[in-house]
Amino acid sequence: MRELTGRVAVVTGAGGGIGREVALELARRGCAVAVVDVRRERAEATRDLLLDSGIDASAHLVDVSDADQMADLVGEVVAHHGAVHILVNNAGVTSAGSFTKESLDDLRWIVGINLWGVVHGCHAFLPVLLEQDEAHIVNVSSMVGILGLPHNASYAMTKGAVRSFSEALRGELVSTDVGLTTVFPGAHRTGITDTARGSHRDLLSQMGSSRIAPVAMRSPARLARSIVDAIAKDKARVVAGPDAHALDLWARVAPGRTRLIGRFTGRMEASAYGD
């Protein structure tokens, strides 16, 4: 996008983590922001931060896995802000552990948010985005969208699908004024582990709140700057963090070869849970 000042951005999952930092960074670049989250108090907290800085902001309570709620969101944002120029599909959840121990309910849950949330956002907002002089979509995948990691099968399934969908959609939009960026973050301090499911959910939660988390997981603020830079430059991909870059290299050099990683994570599981 040639100009960010005066644009209207919609950011899902903006109640914290990457979403909140992206909302704040977009505001710093002159955008009005519609803050979207499934938790009202978190959405309103981010909105209030923006309002306190003199930014035109609104808060919206929305479950991105619900197509009707996402369709209604378009009208709410346009009614408040008059237009939409930027859509950041950031809302996401995680699950870890053996696939054989995943319940179908948990699989539907993660697909509904991580994949359908992105699809619903693009499907609902594209008609409005296409009406603008220029617009942009950001879809947040993950480093496991680049290379599916063992004991992350359900998460990798959704984030890999986001990658493929986004690559295809960017190609379809090439003759329009709508750009699209796919983001592949490594480990960042986002709070996503707090709501994790799967047989490793307790281990993930402990890791997210451990003393090493500030060292092992990067701040989302730097990633937010990279994302907004990518919007301005219409970059196709953002790979963020040394772990994500390492997986990107592995996927290029040894595509699909995850057996060694599987042996390692399998031993971790046996050690942690006595299997």
N, C-alpha and C positions, 0 to 999 in steps of 0.2 A: 504494500500500500504506500502510495506516495505521501499521504498525509494522515496523521493520527489525531491531531488536534481537532476537537469538535466532533469526533466520531462517537458512536454508541456501541459499547461492548457488552455482551452477555457471557458470564462466566459461571459454569456449573461447578458444584462442589467448592464454592468460594467461601465457605464458612471457616476454612482453615487451610493449613498446608500450602501446597502449590497453588491452589485456586485463589486463596486469599492474597498471596504474594503477587500473582498475575494481575488480580484486580487492582492492587495498590500500584503496581508498575504501570499499568495502562492509564490509571488516573494521573500518575506523575507525567505521562506523555500527553495529557490533555483530553483523555476520553471520559465520557460519562459511563457509568457502569451499572448494569443490572446484576445484582448479586443473587445467585441461585443456590439453594441448599435444601436438603431434606430435613434439616434441623433448624427450626425457626430462630432460636436464640443465637445460633452461630451466624446465620445469614444477617440478622439484624446487627450483630456485633461488627461484622465487616462493613456493612452499610454505614454504621455510625462512625467508624474510623474515617470513611471517605467523606461523609458529610462534615465532620469536624475539620477536614482539610479544605472545605469549600467546594467539594466535587458534587456534581449532580449524580445521586445514587439512589437505587431502589432495592428493596429486599423482596425475594419471592420464594415461598415455600413450595417446593416441587420435588416429586419423586421422578427421576429421569427415566425409570423403567416403565412409567405409565405414559402411553402415547397420548391420551387425552389431556393429561396435565401439561405435557410438553407443547401440544397444539395450543392450549389455552394461554400458555406462557407468552407466545408470540404476540397475541393481542394485548396482554398486560404490558409488555415492554414497549410496544409501539404506542399504546395509549399514554404511557408515562413519558417516554423519551422522544417519540415522534419518528423513530427509525431504528434500524439495527444494521451495523456495518461489520461487526466482528463477533464471531461465535467461538467460544473456547469450551469444547467438550472435555472437561477435566474430571468430573465426578467418577469415582472408582472405589472398588473394594478389593480385598485380596483373600486368598485361601491357600493353605499350604499343607502338605502331608501326602500320604499315599493315595493315589486315585482310587484304589479299591476300598478305601475307607470313606470316600466322599458320598454323601447322600444326594439323591436326585433333587431334593429341595434346595440344598446348598448350591448345586450346579445351576439350577434355574435362577437362583438368587444372583449369582455372580454374572451369569450371562445377561440377565435382565438389566443390571446396572452398567457393567463394563462395555458390553457390546450394543444392546438395544438402546442404552442411554445415548450413545454416539449416533446410532442410526436415527433415533427419534429426533435428536437435535438437528441433524443435517436435513432430514426430511421436512421437518416443521419450518425451519428458518430459511432454507434455500430460496423459496419464492420471494421472500423479502430481501434477502441479500442480493439476489439477481437484479433487483430494481435499482440498486444503488450505483453511483458512478464508479465505485470500487468497494470491495469487501473481502473478508478473509475468514477462513475457518481454521481452527487449531483442534486436532484430535490427539489426545494424550494416550499413547500406547505404553510401552515399558521395554526395558532391556530384554525381558523374556518374550517380547513380541518379535525380537530379532532372532533369538535362539531359545527354543523351548527347554526350560530347565527341569530335570527330574524332580519329583515331589512338589512341582508347581504346575501340574498338568492343566487344571481347570483355569488357573490364572493365565497361563501361557495360551490356552485355547482362545480366551477372549481377547487378549492383547495382540496375538498373532492375527486374529480376524480383523481387529481395528487397523493393523498395519496394511493388510491386503485391501480392505475396503477403502482406506484412505488413498492408497496408491492409485487404485482404479478411479476413484472419484476425482482426484486431482487431474488425471488425464482427461476425464470427461469435461472438466471445467476449463480446459486450456484455451478455448476460444471465447471465454467470458471474462468479466472483470472481477471474478471471485477466485482468490488464491486459496491454497490449502497447505498446511504444514502438519506433519506427523512428528510427535515428540516421543523420544525413547529415553526416559530417565533411568538412571541407576538408583541406588539406595539413597533416599532423601528423608529428612525428618518431616513427616507429613501427618502422623497420627493414624495412618491407614492400618497399622497393626492392631490398633485398639478394638477394631470391629472384625478382625480376621476370623475366618472359619476354617474348617479342616482339622485333621488330626494333630497338626502342629500349631494350632491357634494359640495355645498357652505359651509355647516356646517363642512364637513371633511377638506376642505381647510383652514377654519378658525382655526380649532383645530390644524392642522399641523404647523401653523405659530403663534400660541398663545404663551403667556408667560409661560404657564404650560407645553408646549410640551417638553422642555428639561427634565422636571421632570417625566412626564407621559410616555414619549417615550425614550427608551434606545438607547445608541449609538450602531451603527452596528459593531464597531470595535471588541468588545468582542465576538459578535456572529460570526464574521469572523474567529476568532481564534478557536472557538468551531467547526466550519464547517471543517476547515483544520485539526484539531485534529481528527475529525470523519473520514476523508479521510484516514489519516495515520493508524487509528485503525480499519477501515472497520466497523464502527458502523452503525446499521440499521436506527436509529432515532436520531435526535437532537431536543429536545424541549427547547425553549429558552425564558426565562422571566417568572416572577411569574404569569402573566395573562395566559400565555400558559399552565403552569403547573396546574393552577387552573381549566382550561377547560379540561385538560387531566384527572384530578381527577374526575370532574363532569361527564365526558363521561363514566368513569368506574363505578361510583357509581349510577348514574341516567341516563343511556343512552337514548338519544332521548327526554329527558324531558326539553323542552325549553319554555314552556308556561309562566313560571314566568318571564323569560328574555324578552319574547315577550311583556308582559304587561308593563314592565319597558321601553323598547325601544319605544313602542307605545305611552306612555305618553310623552316621550322625543320629539317624532315627533310632537305630538299635541301641545306641549308647544312652540316648535321652529317655527312651520309653521302655527299654528292656525287652524289645521284640526279638 
